Amino acid sequence: MAGKRALPDTYSMDTDIGGILKRRRLSRNETLEDVAFRADTDAGNLSRIERNRQDVTVQRLGRLCDALEMTLADFFQELQGRSGAALSDPAAAFDKHTRELLSVVGTMSPADRITLVEMARVLAKRTPAARRRQRRSKTTKS
């Protein structure tokens, strides 16, 4: 078929979300346009997702999985298999900064990980949502 490529034998995906989607699309011998149309998006958007240049929401990932005739469970199982570790929070895999943080944390000493967790807790308390919860907690105790 014109415009459709075969799946390369050496295509490497590691744990990238876009790579899993691209591999599935190419294994089905479909174009970006084919899948994007069924997922109610455009080919440029899908291309950026496949190249991990754009984060993907849960809703869009669900539509892409539907378009590729796979379930989200199938997708996460493949993602888990490629990463070699269980995903305690699959939603975290959607954000590239979280994936980057996990890869960095994996190289740290246990003592440094503890320090990082403590720092993260301090930062989390500074978020607007945390401050609202804190204010609500104080008003319900009064």
C-alpha positions as a Markdown table, in Angstrom:
| # | Residue | x | y | z |
|---|---|---|---|---|
| 1 | Met | 0.0 | 0.0 | 0.0 |
| 2 | Ala | 1.3 | 3.5 | -0.8 |
| 3 | Gly | 2.3 | 5.6 | 2.1 |
| 4 | Lys | 2.4 | 2.8 | 4.6 |
| 5 | Arg | 5.7 | 1.5 | 6.1 |
| 6 | Ala | 6.6 | -1.9 | 7.5 |
| 7 | Leu | 7.7 | -2.2 | 11.1 |
| 8 | Pro | 11.5 | -1.9 | 11.3 |
| 9 | Asp | 13.2 | -4.9 | 12.9 |
| 10 | Thr | 15.4 | -2.7 | 15.1 |
| 11 | Tyr | 12.8 | -0.3 | 16.4 |
| 12 | Ser | 13.6 | 0.5 | 20.0 |
| 13 | Met | 11.0 | 1.7 | 22.4 |
| 14 | Asp | 12.3 | 1.2 | 26.0 |
| 15 | Thr | 9.5 | 2.6 | 28.1 |
| 16 | Asp | 8.2 | 5.4 | 26.0 |
| 17 | Ile | 4.5 | 5.8 | 25.5 |
| 18 | Gly | 4.8 | 7.1 | 22.0 |
| 19 | Gly | 7.0 | 4.2 | 20.9 |
| 20 | Ile | 4.4 | 1.7 | 22.0 |
| 21 | Leu | 1.7 | 3.5 | 20.1 |
| 22 | Lys | 3.9 | 3.8 | 17.0 |
| 23 | Arg | 5.0 | 0.2 | 17.1 |
| 24 | Arg | 1.3 | -0.9 | 17.3 |
| 25 | Arg | 0.3 | 1.4 | 14.5 |
| 26 | Leu | 3.2 | 0.2 | 12.2 |
| 27 | Ser | 2.5 | -3.5 | 13.1 |
| 28 | Arg | -1.0 | -2.9 | 11.8 |
| 29 | Asn | 0.5 | -1.3 | 8.7 |
| 30 | Glu | -1.5 | 1.9 | 9.2 |
| 31 | Thr | -0.6 | 5.6 | 8.5 |
| 32 | Leu | -0.7 | 8.4 | 11.1 |
| 33 | Glu | -3.8 | 9.7 | 9.3 |
| 34 | Asp | -5.6 | 6.3 | 9.6 |
| 35 | Val | -5.2 | 6.1 | 13.4 |
| 36 | Ala | -5.6 | 9.9 | 14.0 |
| 37 | Phe | -8.9 | 10.0 | 12.2 |
| 38 | Arg | -10.3 | 7.1 | 14.3 |
| 39 | Ala | -9.0 | 8.7 | 17.5 |
| 40 | Asp | -10.5 | 12.1 | 16.7 |
| 41 | Thr | -7.2 | 13.9 | 16.4 |
| 42 | Asp | -4.9 | 15.0 | 13.6 |
| 43 | Ala | -1.8 | 13.3 | 12.2 |
| 44 | Gly | 0.5 | 16.0 | 13.4 |
| 45 | Asn | -0.7 | 15.6 | 17.0 |
| 46 | Leu | -0.3 | 11.8 | 16.8 |
| 47 | Ser | 3.2 | 12.2 | 15.3 |
| 48 | Arg | 4.3 | 14.4 | 18.2 |
| 49 | Ile | 2.8 | 11.9 | 20.7 |
| 50 | Glu | 4.7 | 9.0 | 19.0 |
| 51 | Arg | 7.9 | 11.0 | 19.2 |
| 52 | Asn | 7.3 | 11.8 | 22.8 |
| 53 | Arg | 7.3 | 15.5 | 22.0 |
| 54 | Gln | 3.8 | 16.0 | 23.5 |
| 55 | Asp | 2.3 | 14.6 | 26.6 |
| 56 | Val | -0.9 | 12.6 | 26.3 |
| 57 | Thr | -4.0 | 12.8 | 28.5 |
| 58 | Val | -5.7 | 9.7 | 29.8 |
| 59 | Gln | -8.7 | 10.4 | 27.5 |
| 60 | Arg | -6.6 | 10.8 | 24.4 |
| 61 | Leu | -4.6 | 7.7 | 25.2 |
| 62 | Gly | -7.9 | 5.8 | 25.6 |
| 63 | Arg | -9.0 | 7.0 | 22.2 |
| 64 | Leu | -5.7 | 6.1 | 20.6 |
| 65 | Cys | -5.8 | 2.6 | 22.2 |
| 66 | Asp | -9.4 | 2.2 | 20.8 |
| 67 | Ala | -8.2 | 3.3 | 17.4 |
| 68 | Leu | -5.4 | 0.7 | 17.6 |
| 69 | Glu | -7.8 | -2.0 | 18.9 |
| 70 | Met | -6.1 | -2.4 | 22.2 |
| 71 | Thr | -7.3 | -1.8 | 25.8 |
| 72 | Leu | -5.6 | 0.5 | 28.2 |
| 73 | Ala | -4.9 | -2.6 | 30.3 |
| 74 | Asp | -3.0 | -4.0 | 27.2 |
| 75 | Phe | -1.2 | -0.8 | 26.8 |
| 76 | Phe | 0.0 | -0.6 | 30.5 |
| 77 | Gln | 0.9 | -4.3 | 30.4 |
| 78 | Glu | 3.2 | -3.6 | 27.5 |
| 79 | Leu | 4.6 | -0.5 | 29.1 |
| 80 | Gln | 5.2 | -2.4 | 32.3 |
| 81 | Gly | 6.9 | -5.2 | 30.4 |
| 82 | Arg | 9.2 | -2.8 | 28.6 |
| 83 | Ser | 10.2 | -0.9 | 31.8 |
| 84 | Gly | 10.9 | -4.1 | 33.7 |
| 85 | Ala | 9.0 | -2.6 | 36.7 |
| 86 | Ala | 5.4 | -2.5 | 37.9 |
| 87 | Leu | 3.6 | 0.8 | 37.6 |
| 88 | Ser | 2.1 | 1.7 | 40.9 |
| 89 | Asp | 0.4 | 4.7 | 39.3 |
| 90 | Pro | -0.1 | 4.2 | 35.5 |
| 91 | Ala | -1.3 | 7.8 | 35.2 |
| 92 | Ala | 2.2 | 9.0 | 36.2 |
| 93 | Ala | 3.5 | 7.5 | 33.0 |
| 94 | Phe | 1.7 | 10.2 | 30.9 |
| 95 | Asp | 3.9 | 13.0 | 32.1 |
| 96 | Lys | 7.4 | 13.1 | 30.6 |
| 97 | His | 8.8 | 15.0 | 33.6 |
| 98 | Thr | 7.6 | 12.2 | 35.9 |
| 99 | Arg | 9.3 | 9.6 | 33.7 |
| 100 | Glu | 12.5 | 11.6 | 33.7 |
| 101 | Leu | 12.3 | 11.9 | 37.5 |
| 102 | Leu | 11.9 | 8.2 | 37.9 |
| 103 | Ser | 14.9 | 7.5 | 35.7 |
| 104 | Val | 17.0 | 9.9 | 37.8 |
| 105 | Val | 15.8 | 8.5 | 41.1 |
| 106 | Gly | 16.8 | 5.0 | 40.0 |
| 107 | Thr | 20.5 | 6.2 | 39.9 |
| 108 | Met | 20.5 | 7.7 | 43.3 |
| 109 | Ser | 21.7 | 6.3 | 46.6 |
| 110 | Pro | 19.1 | 5.3 | 49.2 |
| 111 | Ala | 20.1 | 8.2 | 51.4 |
| 112 | Asp | 19.7 | 10.7 | 48.5 |
| 113 | Arg | 16.3 | 9.2 | 47.7 |
| 114 | Ile | 15.2 | 9.8 | 51.3 |
| 115 | Thr | 16.3 | 13.4 | 51.0 |
| 116 | Leu | 14.5 | 13.8 | 47.7 |
| 117 | Val | 11.3 | 12.4 | 49.2 |
| 118 | Glu | 11.5 | 14.9 | 52.1 |
| 119 | Met | 12.1 | 17.8 | 49.7 |
| 120 | Ala | 9.1 | 16.6 | 47.6 |
| 121 | Arg | 6.9 | 16.6 | 50.7 |
| 122 | Val | 7.9 | 20.2 | 51.5 |
| 123 | Leu | 7.2 | 21.3 | 47.9 |
| 124 | Ala | 3.8 | 19.5 | 48.0 |
| 125 | Lys | 2.8 | 21.5 | 51.0 |
| 126 | Arg | 3.4 | 24.7 | 49.0 |
| 127 | Thr | 0.8 | 23.8 | 46.3 |
| 128 | Pro | -2.4 | 25.8 | 46.2 |
| 129 | Ala | -4.5 | 22.7 | 46.7 |
| 130 | Ala | -2.5 | 21.7 | 49.8 |
| 131 | Arg | -3.0 | 25.2 | 51.3 |
| 132 | Arg | -6.7 | 25.0 | 50.7 |
| 133 | Arg | -6.9 | 21.6 | 52.4 |
| 134 | Gln | -4.9 | 22.9 | 55.3 |
| 135 | Arg | -7.2 | 26.0 | 55.7 |
| 136 | Arg | -10.3 | 23.7 | 55.5 |
| 137 | Ser | -8.8 | 21.4 | 58.1 |
| 138 | Lys | -8.2 | 24.3 | 60.5 |
| 139 | Thr | -11.8 | 25.7 | 60.0 |
| 140 | Thr | -13.4 | 22.3 | 60.6 |
| 141 | Lys | -11.4 | 21.9 | 63.9 |
| 142 | Ser | -12.5 | 25.3 | 65.2 |
